[in-house]
Amino acid sequence: MRRTQVLVDVLCVVIAAVVAFPLYWMVLSALKPAGELQSTKLWTVAPTVDSFRRVLDVQNFGLYFVNSVVVAAAVVALSLLVSFLSAVALSRFRFRGRTVLVVMLLVAQMVPVEALTIPLFFLMRSFGEVAPAFGLNRLGSLVLVHLAFSLPFAIWLLRGFVAAVPVELEEAAALDGASRFRFTWQVLFPLVAPGLVAASVVSFIHAWNDFLFAKTFLISGTDNRTLPLGLLVFFKPEEQDWGAIMAGSTLMTVPVLVFFLIVQRHLVSGMAGAVKG
């Protein structure tokens, strides 16, 4: 038994090292001097922050950061609200077409994103004539598209968490005089916190790292660009500035880590406090 546990621990360490190595190489490349970028050494004796300076000196870099934060925050907030209410409806209510709707949620996750990019482009162009704030070259178009792709996964995930909450808990709350609205927001909502956190992390990462939709819908101007588009300035026809590219990628990773550290404590909250005294 002891030997098995040691083997499992060693395997976990190896897997963690393999997963973490690309991140280490990205940070290392961002800290290497220009003359060492082509080197395969796993360390540098003369780290420098020149690459980070070049990234921060990019015009409108702060604006790109704010735009990315706005899109990601809007997608996370809206996806959690809509997916939670949808999960409650699918788990607690019986209505015609419910099974078909659940199956369609699975089908929606199977469609390749690339296959929908061009149809979504024309859809956003037409939608912009009715609601300019959600048309092309507007951050609203990115919010709508990411929301459409985040909701199926979030609803499917939260549906399982909501269904795991005993119906007897709702009945006990009703006996104490709690309305369905009060039970949903004061009892059920905290209990599904781990699912909400997982859905928020996935939604945030997809919206924050998106390049395809941003490149497709933000086709002109620079005021509405996000961080992934801002890094294009370092991809030059004659030579790529890999140091700045790695530095920019490192800076883009920091908000994701901060967001995860903020919400990760809720992942283990589980059913704590759910038992009626």
Rosetta blueprint (number, residue, H / E / L):
1 M L
2 R H
3 R H
4 T H
5 Q H
6 V H
7 L H
8 V H
9 D H
10 V H
11 L H
12 C H
13 V H
14 V H
15 I H
16 A H
17 A H
18 V H
19 V H
20 A H
21 F H
22 P H
23 L H
24 Y H
25 W H
26 M H
27 V H
28 L H
29 S H
30 A H
31 L H
32 K L
33 P L
34 A H
35 G H
36 E H
37 L L
38 Q L
39 S L
40 T L
41 K L
42 L L
43 W L
44 T L
45 V L
46 A L
47 P L
48 T L
49 V L
50 D H
51 S H
52 F H
53 R H
54 R H
55 V H
56 L H
57 D L
58 V L
59 Q L
60 N L
61 F H
62 G H
63 L H
64 Y H
65 F H
66 V H
67 N H
68 S H
69 V H
70 V H
71 V H
72 A H
73 A H
74 A H
75 V H
76 V H
77 A H
78 L H
79 S H
80 L H
81 L H
82 V H
83 S H
84 F H
85 L H
86 S H
87 A H
88 V H
89 A H
90 L H
91 S H
92 R H
93 F L
94 R L
95 F L
96 R L
97 G L
98 R H
99 T H
100 V H
101 L H
102 V H
103 V H
104 M H
105 L H
106 L H
107 V H
108 A H
109 Q H
110 M H
111 V L
112 P L
113 V H
114 E H
115 A H
116 L H
117 T H
118 I H
119 P H
120 L H
121 F H
122 F H
123 L H
124 M H
125 R H
126 S H
127 F H
128 G H
129 E H
130 V H
131 A L
132 P H
133 A H
134 F H
135 G L
136 L L
137 N L
138 R L
139 L H
140 G H
141 S H
142 L H
143 V H
144 L H
145 V H
146 H H
147 L H
148 A H
149 F H
150 S H
151 L H
152 P H
153 F H
154 A H
155 I H
156 W H
157 L H
158 L H
159 R H
160 G H
161 F H
162 V H
163 A H
164 A H
165 V L
166 P L
167 V H
168 E H
169 L H
170 E H
171 E H
172 A H
173 A H
174 A H
175 L H
176 D L
177 G L
178 A L
179 S L
180 R H
181 F H
182 R H
183 F H
184 T H
185 W H
186 Q H
187 V H
188 L H
189 F H
190 P H
191 L H
192 V L
193 A H
194 P H
195 G H
196 L H
197 V H
198 A H
199 A H
200 S H
201 V H
202 V H
203 S H
204 F H
205 I H
206 H H
207 A H
208 W H
209 N H
210 D L
211 F L
212 L H
213 F H
214 A H
215 K H
216 T H
217 F H
218 L L
219 I L
220 S L
221 G L
222 T L
223 D L
224 N L
225 R L
226 T L
227 L H
228 P H
229 L H
230 G H
231 L H
232 L H
233 V H
234 F H
235 F E
236 K L
237 P L
238 E L
239 E L
240 Q E
241 D L
242 W H
243 G H
244 A H
245 I H
246 M H
247 A H
248 G H
249 S H
250 T H
251 L H
252 M H
253 T H
254 V H
255 P H
256 V H
257 L H
258 V H
259 F H
260 F H
261 L H
262 I H
263 V H
264 Q H
265 R H
266 H H
267 L H
268 V H
269 S L
270 G L
271 M L
272 A L
273 G L
274 A L
275 V L
276 K L
277 G L
